[in-house]
Amino acid sequence: MNDRAALRQTLREACHHGLVDEDTLSMMEGALNVSELRAHDIMVPRSQVFGVDVADDPSVWLQTVIRSGHSRFPAYEGDLDNVTGILHAKDLLKLLVDPKTDVRACLRPSRFIPESQPVNVLLRDFRETRSHMALVIDEFGSVSGLITIEDVLELIVGDISDEFDREDKGANIVPDGSGWRVKALTPIEQFNEFFASDLSDDYCETIGGLVTDRFEHVPHADEEIVERGFRFRIVRADQRQVVLLHVEKLPAL
């Protein structure tokens, strides 16, 4: 057993003996998990990033803000690889007072981080710079995704839901380099239809439930299991359930 695993075991024993409660244990383990993850593990992939094109009329920006429910957006010229700044939704309110307002002048500086940046380092940067969003770039300088401070904090304290959170069944399974990012709440039926597979579980209806059932415990971030030709790696989980998986389809033997 390595030092990190020994520490986790000690924390769980402390919880078992009532020295810390389960919520505190979950946050401690979440903090440990954060130090093991990198930006590419938790970023929102490029295909799901809402941005605004500075060439568009601001009325188009308003439609994007309303449709997404987010508060910050990358502003770009032409495509997402040419980000010029970050637009705060509240700055669009100035248009209601003065329709001639040049909202482009309100863009905030954008931050770029490599896919390999450790998440604990990113959290420190967020705190020191008072930033709430960073764009993730690949080795060629292209934007591959986006991370917010909420994404990082959720790894520690669990899901943070707000009035704008919504289910998007169309984004349950998203290509992600060597595999796919799959929401744990994805129905097994949808997973099988997408991958032409035949996974099943007598007790669960979701792919996260199936994976948890195979582990026989609520798994932690970075735990892996192979099931009928697929490698499942836990990207995000709290003390109650798996939240996000990385899935890799293994070559047939």
Residue pairs with C-beta under 8 A, 6 or more apart in sequence:
1 9
4 32
4 36
7 32
8 29
8 32
8 220
11 20
11 25
11 28
11 29
12 25
14 20
14 25
15 21
15 22
15 24
15 25
20 28
22 239
23 239
25 239
26 157
26 158
26 238
26 239
27 156
27 157
29 220
29 239
30 155
30 156
30 157
30 158
30 238
31 156
33 155
33 220
33 221
33 222
34 119
34 120
34 123
34 152
34 155
34 156
35 118
35 119
35 120
36 221
36 222
37 118
37 119
37 155
37 221
37 222
37 235
38 115
38 116
38 117
38 118
38 119
39 113
39 114
39 115
39 116
39 117
39 118
39 119
39 122
39 134
39 136
39 145
39 147
40 115
40 116
40 136
40 144
40 145
40 177
41 119
41 235
41 246
42 119
42 147
42 151
42 152
42 155
42 235
42 236
43 115
43 136
43 144
43 145
43 146
43 147
43 151
44 145
44 146
44 147
44 148
44 151
45 144
45 145
45 174
45 175
45 176
45 181
46 80
46 143
46 144
46 145
46 146
47 174
47 175
48 171
48 174
49 74
49 80
49 143
49 145
49 146
50 64
50 67
50 68
50 70
50 73
51 64
51 73
51 74
51 75
51 76
51 80
51 83
52 60
52 61
52 64
52 73
52 74
52 75
52 76
52 87
53 60
53 75
53 76
53 77
53 78
54 75
54 76
54 77
54 84
54 104
54 107
55 77
55 78
58 92
58 95
58 103
61 73
61 87
61 92
61 103
62 92
62 95
64 73
65 73
65 89
65 92
69 164
69 166
70 89
70 164
71 88
71 89
71 90
72 86
72 87
72 88
72 89
72 132
72 133
72 148
73 86
73 87
73 89
74 80
74 83
74 86
74 87
74 110
74 133
74 135
74 143
74 146
75 83
75 84
75 85
75 86
75 87
75 104
75 107
76 82
76 83
76 84
77 84
80 143
81 141
81 142
81 143
83 110
83 112
83 135
83 143
84 107
84 110
85 107
85 108
85 109
85 110
86 107
86 108
86 109
86 110
86 133
87 103
87 106
87 107
87 108
88 106
88 108
91 103
91 106
92 103
94 101
94 103
94 106
95 101
95 103
110 133
110 135
111 125
111 129
111 131
111 133
111 134
111 135
112 134
112 135
112 136
112 137
113 122
113 125
113 134
113 135
113 136
113 137
113 147
114 136
114 137
114 139
115 136
115 137
115 138
115 139
115 144
115 145
119 152
119 155
122 134
122 147
122 152
123 149
123 152
125 131
125 134
126 132
126 134
126 149
126 152
131 149
132 148
132 149
132 150
133 146
133 147
133 148
133 149
134 146
134 147
134 148
135 143
135 145
135 146
136 143
136 144
136 145
136 146
136 147
137 143
137 144
138 144
150 160
153 160
154 160
154 236
155 221
155 236
158 238
158 239
158 240
159 238
159 243
167 185
169 190
171 183
172 182
172 183
172 185
172 186
172 190
173 180
173 181
173 182
173 183
173 186
173 190
173 191
173 194
174 180
174 181
174 182
176 246
178 248
179 231
179 246
179 247
179 248
179 249
180 246
180 247
180 248
181 235
181 244
181 245
181 246
181 247
182 191
182 207
182 244
182 245
182 246
182 247
183 208
183 243
183 244
183 245
184 206
184 207
184 208
184 209
184 211
184 237
184 241
184 242
184 243
184 244
184 245
185 206
185 208
186 206
186 207
186 208
187 205
187 206
187 207
188 199
188 200
188 201
188 204
188 205
188 206
188 207
188 210
191 197
191 199
191 207
192 198
192 199
195 230
195 249
197 228
197 229
197 230
198 228
199 207
199 210
199 227
199 228
199 230
200 210
201 209
201 210
201 213
203 209
203 213
204 210
204 212
204 213
207 245
208 241
208 242
208 243
208 245
210 227
211 219
211 225
211 227
211 232
211 234
211 242
211 245
212 218
212 219
212 241
212 242
214 225
214 227
215 223
215 225
218 237
218 239
218 240
218 241
218 242
219 225
219 234
219 237
219 242
220 234
220 237
221 234
221 235
221 236
221 237
222 233
222 234
223 233
223 234
224 231
224 232
224 233
224 234
225 231
225 232
226 232
226 250
229 249
229 250
229 252
230 247
230 248
230 249
230 250
231 247
231 248
231 250
232 245
232 246
232 247
233 245
233 246
233 247
233 248
234 242
234 244
234 245
235 243
235 244
235 245
235 246
236 242
236 243
236 244
237 243
237 244
